[in-house]
Amino acid sequence: MNLNQIVNMVLRLLMRRAINTGVNAGINAASNMGKNKRKRQAPEEAFDQAPEPQQPKMTPEQRERQRQIRQARRAAKAARRNAR
């Protein structure tokens, strides 16, 4: 094998890698076209914001009401499933 063939082989390998990287980057960019891009906050901005207030805990009456609503939804779903 002469030097010319070795150089051509190495150049083909490098070109293949470069082209594949470019094609993959283009496909990834095209597949993200419709998605919203989130901006990353700078560390200084993250500390300037106040923490979000936590929701108050539910009272026992509210908790019982939520449980009844969940049970009613499950019963309605089961009734729809059995009606088929």
DSSP file (Angstrom, degrees, kcal/mol; ACC not computed):
  #  RESIDUE AA STRUCTURE BP1 BP2  ACC     N-H-->O    O-->H-N    N-H-->O    O-->H-N    TCO  KAPPA ALPHA  PHI   PSI    X-CA   Y-CA   Z-CA
    1    1 A M              0   0    0      0, 0.0     2,-0.1     0, 0.0     0, 0.0   0.000 360.0 360.0 360.0 125.9    0.0    0.0    0.0
    2    2 A N     >  -     0   0    0      1,-0.1     4,-1.6     4,-0.0     3,-0.3  -0.379 360.0-103.0 -89.8 172.3    1.6    3.3   -1.0
    3    3 A L  H  > S+     0   0    0      1,-0.2     4,-2.5     2,-0.2     5,-0.2   0.830 117.2  60.1 -63.3 -35.1    1.4    6.6    0.8
    4    4 A N  H  > S+     0   0    0      1,-0.2     4,-2.3     2,-0.2    -1,-0.2   0.908 105.5  47.6 -61.4 -43.3   -1.2    8.0   -1.5
    5    5 A Q  H  > S+     0   0    0     -3,-0.3     4,-2.3     2,-0.2    -1,-0.2   0.890 111.5  50.6 -66.5 -39.3   -3.7    5.3   -0.7
    6    6 A I  H  X S+     0   0    0     -4,-1.6     4,-2.3     2,-0.2    -2,-0.2   0.920 111.1  48.0 -65.0 -43.7   -3.2    5.7    3.0
    7    7 A V  H  X S+     0   0    0     -4,-2.5     4,-2.6     1,-0.2    -2,-0.2   0.915 112.4  49.4 -63.4 -43.1   -3.7    9.5    2.8
    8    8 A N  H  X S+     0   0    0     -4,-2.3     4,-2.5     1,-0.2    -2,-0.2   0.900 110.3  51.1 -62.2 -40.7   -6.9    9.0    0.8
    9    9 A M  H  X S+     0   0    0     -4,-2.3     4,-2.0     2,-0.2    -2,-0.2   0.917 112.3  45.4 -63.6 -44.4   -8.2    6.4    3.3
   10   10 A V  H  X S+     0   0    0     -4,-2.3     4,-2.4     2,-0.2    -2,-0.2   0.911 113.1  50.5 -66.7 -42.1   -7.6    8.7    6.2
   11   11 A L  H  X S+     0   0    0     -4,-2.6     4,-2.7     1,-0.2    -2,-0.2   0.900 109.7  50.7 -63.6 -40.4   -9.2   11.7    4.4
   12   12 A R  H  X S+     0   0    0     -4,-2.5     4,-2.5     2,-0.2    -1,-0.2   0.904 110.3  50.3 -62.6 -41.2  -12.2    9.6    3.5
   13   13 A L  H  X S+     0   0    0     -4,-2.0     4,-2.0     2,-0.2    -2,-0.2   0.933 113.4  44.5 -62.3 -47.0  -12.6    8.6    7.1
   14   14 A L  H  X S+     0   0    0     -4,-2.4     4,-2.4     1,-0.2    -2,-0.2   0.904 113.9  49.6 -65.6 -41.7  -12.4   12.2    8.4
   15   15 A M  H  X S+     0   0    0     -4,-2.7     4,-2.8     2,-0.2     5,-0.2   0.903 109.0  52.8 -63.7 -40.8  -14.7   13.5    5.7
   16   16 A R  H  X S+     0   0    0     -4,-2.5     4,-2.5     1,-0.2    -2,-0.2   0.919 111.1  46.7 -61.3 -44.0  -17.3   10.8    6.5
   17   17 A R  H  X S+     0   0    0     -4,-2.0     4,-2.3     2,-0.2    -1,-0.2   0.920 113.6  47.9 -64.3 -43.4  -17.2   11.7   10.2
   18   18 A A  H  X S+     0   0    0     -4,-2.4     4,-2.1     2,-0.2    -2,-0.2   0.916 114.0  46.4 -64.6 -43.4  -17.5   15.4    9.4
   19   19 A I  H  X S+     0   0    0     -4,-2.8     4,-2.7     2,-0.2     5,-0.2   0.917 112.3  50.1 -66.9 -42.8  -20.4   14.9    7.0
   20   20 A N  H  X S+     0   0    0     -4,-2.5     4,-2.6    -5,-0.2    -1,-0.2   0.898 110.1  51.0 -62.5 -39.9  -22.3   12.6    9.3
   21   21 A T  H  X S+     0   0    0     -4,-2.3     4,-2.2     2,-0.2    -1,-0.2   0.922 112.3  46.8 -62.2 -44.0  -21.9   15.1   12.2
   22   22 A G  H  X S+     0   0    0     -4,-2.1     4,-2.2     2,-0.2    -2,-0.2   0.900 112.6  48.8 -65.0 -41.8  -23.3   17.9   10.0
   23   23 A V  H  X S+     0   0    0     -4,-2.7     4,-2.4     2,-0.2     5,-0.2   0.928 112.0  48.8 -64.8 -44.6  -26.2   15.7    8.7
   24   24 A N  H  X S+     0   0    0     -4,-2.6     4,-2.5     1,-0.2    -2,-0.2   0.903 111.2  50.1 -62.3 -40.8  -27.1   14.7   12.3
   25   25 A A  H  X S+     0   0    0     -4,-2.2     4,-2.3     1,-0.2    -1,-0.2   0.903 111.2  49.2 -64.3 -40.7  -27.0   18.3   13.5
   26   26 A G  H  X S+     0   0    0     -4,-2.2     4,-2.3     2,-0.2    -2,-0.2   0.903 111.8  47.8 -65.2 -41.4  -29.2   19.4   10.6
   27   27 A I  H  X S+     0   0    0     -4,-2.4     4,-2.2     2,-0.2    -2,-0.2   0.915 112.3  49.3 -66.8 -42.4  -31.8   16.6   11.3
   28   28 A N  H  X S+     0   0    0     -4,-2.5     4,-1.0     1,-0.2    -2,-0.2   0.902 111.9  48.7 -63.0 -40.3  -31.8   17.4   15.0
   29   29 A A  H  < S+     0   0    0     -4,-2.3     3,-0.3     1,-0.2    -2,-0.2   0.896 112.2  48.7 -66.2 -39.7  -32.3   21.1   14.3
   30   30 A A  H >< S+     0   0    0     -4,-2.3     3,-1.1     1,-0.2     4,-0.3   0.858 108.5  53.3 -69.3 -34.5  -35.1   20.4   11.8
   31   31 A S  H 3< S+     0   0    0     -4,-2.2     3,-0.2     1,-0.2    -1,-0.2   0.711 109.1  49.8 -74.7 -18.1  -36.9   18.1   14.3
   32   32 A N  T >< S+     0   0    0     -4,-1.0     3,-0.7    -3,-0.3    -1,-0.2   0.278  79.8 104.2 -98.4  10.3  -36.9   20.8   17.0
   33   33 A M  T <  S+     0   0    0     -3,-1.1    -1,-0.2     1,-0.2    -2,-0.1   0.888  83.6  40.5 -61.9 -41.6  -38.3   23.5   14.7
   34   34 A G  T 3  S+     0   0    0     -4,-0.3    -1,-0.2    -3,-0.2     2,-0.2   0.544  96.5  96.9 -86.7  -6.5  -41.8   23.4   16.1
   35   35 A K  S <  S-     0   0    0     -3,-0.7     2,-0.2     1,-0.1    -3,-0.0  -0.556  79.5-110.9 -87.6 147.7  -40.9   23.1   19.8
   36   36 A N        -     0   0    0     -2,-0.2     2,-0.6     1,-0.0    -1,-0.1  -0.517  28.3-135.4 -72.8 141.1  -40.6   26.0   22.2
   37   37 A K        -     0   0    0     -2,-0.2     2,-0.4     2,-0.0    -1,-0.0  -0.872  13.4-143.1-100.5 125.3  -37.1   26.8   23.2
   38   38 A R        -     0   0    0     -2,-0.6     2,-0.4     1,-0.0     0, 0.0  -0.713  12.3-134.8 -88.0 135.2  -36.6   27.5   26.9
   39   39 A K        -     0   0    0     -2,-0.4     2,-0.3     1,-0.0    -1,-0.0  -0.735  18.9-127.2 -87.6 135.5  -34.2   30.1   27.8
   40   40 A R        -     0   0    0     -2,-0.4     2,-0.2     1,-0.1    -1,-0.0  -0.628  23.8-123.1 -81.2 138.8  -31.8   29.2   30.6
   41   41 A Q        -     0   0    0     -2,-0.3    -1,-0.1     1,-0.1     0, 0.0  -0.568  21.1-117.6 -81.2 143.8  -31.7   31.7   33.5
   42   42 A A     >  -     0   0    0     -2,-0.2     4,-1.5     1,-0.1     3,-0.5  -0.500  30.0-112.6 -71.7 150.8  -28.4   33.2   34.5
   43   43 A P  H  > S+     0   0    0      0, 0.0     4,-1.0     0, 0.0    -1,-0.1   0.831 116.4  55.5 -57.4 -33.3  -27.4   32.3   38.0
   44   44 A E  H  > S+     0   0    0      1,-0.2     4,-0.9     2,-0.2     3,-0.4   0.896 106.6  50.3 -66.6 -39.0  -27.9   35.9   39.2
   45   45 A E  H  > S+     0   0    0     -3,-0.5     4,-0.9     1,-0.2     3,-0.2   0.825 102.3  61.4 -68.9 -31.0  -31.5   36.0   37.9
   46   46 A A  H  < S+     0   0    0     -4,-1.5     3,-0.2     1,-0.2    -1,-0.2   0.851 106.1  45.7 -65.6 -33.7  -32.3   32.8   39.7
   47   47 A F  H  < S+     0   0    0     -4,-1.0    -1,-0.2    -3,-0.4    -2,-0.2   0.709 103.6  63.6 -82.7 -20.0  -31.6   34.3   43.1
   48   48 A D  H  < S+     0   0    0     -4,-0.9     2,-0.2    -3,-0.2    -1,-0.2   0.765  86.5  87.1 -74.8 -24.6  -33.4   37.6   42.5
   49   49 A Q  S  < S-     0   0    0     -4,-0.9     3,-0.1    -3,-0.2     0, 0.0  -0.518  80.5-123.4 -80.8 142.5  -36.8   35.8   42.1
   50   50 A A        -     0   0    0     -2,-0.2    -1,-0.1     1,-0.1    -2,-0.1  -0.555  35.0-100.9 -78.7 147.4  -38.9   35.2   45.2
   51   51 A P        -     0   0    0      0, 0.0    -1,-0.1     0, 0.0     3,-0.1  -0.367  43.0-100.3 -67.0 149.4  -39.9   31.6   45.9
   52   52 A E        -     0   0    0      1,-0.1     2,-0.1    -3,-0.1    -3,-0.0  -0.458  41.8-106.9 -70.7 140.1  -43.4   30.6   44.9
   53   53 A P        -     0   0    0      0, 0.0     2,-0.2     0, 0.0    -1,-0.1  -0.401  33.2-121.0 -68.4 143.4  -45.8   30.5   47.8
   54   54 A Q        -     0   0    0     -2,-0.1     3,-0.1     1,-0.1     0, 0.0  -0.570  27.1-108.4 -83.5 148.2  -46.9   27.1   48.9
   55   55 A Q        -     0   0    0     -2,-0.2    -1,-0.1     1,-0.1     3,-0.1  -0.489  39.5-104.7 -73.6 144.1  -50.5   26.1   48.8
   56   56 A P        -     0   0    0      0, 0.0    -1,-0.1     0, 0.0     2,-0.0  -0.320  42.4 -96.5 -66.8 153.7  -52.2   25.8   52.2
   57   57 A K        -     0   0    0      1,-0.1     2,-0.2    -3,-0.1    -3,-0.0  -0.338  43.3-104.3 -69.3 151.9  -52.8   22.3   53.4
   58   58 A M        -     0   0    0     -3,-0.1    -1,-0.1     1,-0.1    -3,-0.0  -0.487  29.6-122.4 -77.7 145.9  -56.3   20.9   52.9
   59   59 A T     >  -     0   0    0     -2,-0.2     4,-2.5     1,-0.1     5,-0.2  -0.426  31.1-105.0 -76.8 162.3  -58.7   20.6   55.8
   60   60 A P  H  > S+     0   0    0      0, 0.0     4,-2.2     0, 0.0     5,-0.2   0.850 122.6  53.4 -58.2 -33.5  -60.1   17.2   56.6
   61   61 A E  H  > S+     0   0    0      2,-0.2     4,-2.3     1,-0.2     5,-0.1   0.919 110.0  46.6 -67.0 -42.9  -63.4   18.2   55.0
   62   62 A Q  H  > S+     0   0    0      2,-0.2     4,-2.5     1,-0.2    -1,-0.2   0.894 111.7  51.7 -65.3 -39.2  -61.7   19.2   51.8
   63   63 A R  H  X S+     0   0    0     -4,-2.5     4,-2.1     2,-0.2    -2,-0.2   0.913 110.6  48.0 -63.5 -42.9  -59.7   16.0   51.8
   64   64 A E  H  X S+     0   0    0     -4,-2.2     4,-2.2     2,-0.2    -2,-0.2   0.902 111.0  51.3 -64.0 -41.7  -62.9   13.9   52.2
   65   65 A R  H  X S+     0   0    0     -4,-2.3     4,-2.3     2,-0.2    -2,-0.2   0.912 109.6  49.7 -62.7 -43.1  -64.6   15.8   49.4
   66   66 A Q  H  X S+     0   0    0     -4,-2.5     4,-2.5     1,-0.2    -1,-0.2   0.892 109.6  52.0 -62.0 -39.7  -61.7   15.2   47.1
   67   67 A R  H  X S+     0   0    0     -4,-2.1     4,-2.3     1,-0.2    -1,-0.2   0.900 109.5  49.3 -64.2 -40.3  -61.7   11.5   47.9
   68   68 A Q  H  X S+     0   0    0     -4,-2.2     4,-2.3     2,-0.2    -2,-0.2   0.900 110.4  50.5 -65.0 -40.5  -65.5   11.4   47.1
   69   69 A I  H  X S+     0   0    0     -4,-2.3     4,-2.4     2,-0.2    -2,-0.2   0.923 110.5  49.5 -63.4 -44.1  -64.9   13.1   43.8
   70   70 A R  H  X S+     0   0    0     -4,-2.5     4,-2.4     1,-0.2    -2,-0.2   0.919 111.3  49.1 -60.5 -43.6  -62.1   10.7   42.9
   71   71 A Q  H  X S+     0   0    0     -4,-2.3     4,-2.5     1,-0.2    -1,-0.2   0.892 110.2  51.0 -64.1 -39.2  -64.3    7.7   43.8
   72   72 A A  H  X S+     0   0    0     -4,-2.3     4,-2.4     2,-0.2    -1,-0.2   0.905 110.3  49.4 -65.0 -41.0  -67.2    9.1   41.7
   73   73 A R  H  X S+     0   0    0     -4,-2.4     4,-2.4     2,-0.2    -2,-0.2   0.924 111.9  48.3 -63.1 -43.9  -64.9    9.6   38.7
   74   74 A R  H  X S+     0   0    0     -4,-2.4     4,-2.6     1,-0.2    -2,-0.2   0.903 111.6  49.7 -63.4 -40.7  -63.6    6.0   39.0
   75   75 A A  H  X S+     0   0    0     -4,-2.5     4,-2.3     2,-0.2    -1,-0.2   0.909 111.4  48.7 -65.0 -41.0  -67.1    4.7   39.3
   76   76 A A  H  X S+     0   0    0     -4,-2.4     4,-2.2     2,-0.2    -2,-0.2   0.900 111.8  49.6 -65.3 -39.9  -68.2    6.6   36.2
   77   77 A K  H  X S+     0   0    0     -4,-2.4     4,-2.2     1,-0.2    -2,-0.2   0.917 111.6  48.3 -64.4 -43.0  -65.2    5.3   34.3
   78   78 A A  H  X S+     0   0    0     -4,-2.6     4,-2.3     1,-0.2    -2,-0.2   0.880 110.4  52.0 -64.9 -37.0  -65.9    1.8   35.3
   79   79 A A  H  X S+     0   0    0     -4,-2.3     4,-1.4     2,-0.2    -2,-0.2   0.897 110.3  48.2 -66.2 -39.9  -69.6    2.2   34.3
   80   80 A R  H  X S+     0   0    0     -4,-2.2     4,-0.6     1,-0.2    -2,-0.2   0.903 112.3  49.7 -65.7 -39.6  -68.5    3.4   30.9
   81   81 A R  H >< S+     0   0    0     -4,-2.2     3,-0.6     1,-0.2    -2,-0.2   0.889 113.1  45.7 -66.5 -39.0  -66.1    0.6   30.5
   82   82 A N  H 3< S+     0   0    0     -4,-2.3    -1,-0.2     1,-0.2    -2,-0.2   0.714 102.9  65.8 -77.3 -20.2  -68.8   -2.0   31.5
   83   83 A A  H 3<        0   0    0     -4,-1.4    -1,-0.2     1,-0.2    -2,-0.2   0.679 360.0 360.0 -75.6 -16.2  -71.4   -0.5   29.2
   84   84 A R    <<        0   0    0     -3,-0.6    -1,-0.2    -4,-0.6    -2,-0.1   0.489 360.0 360.0 -74.2 360.0  -69.4   -1.4   26.1
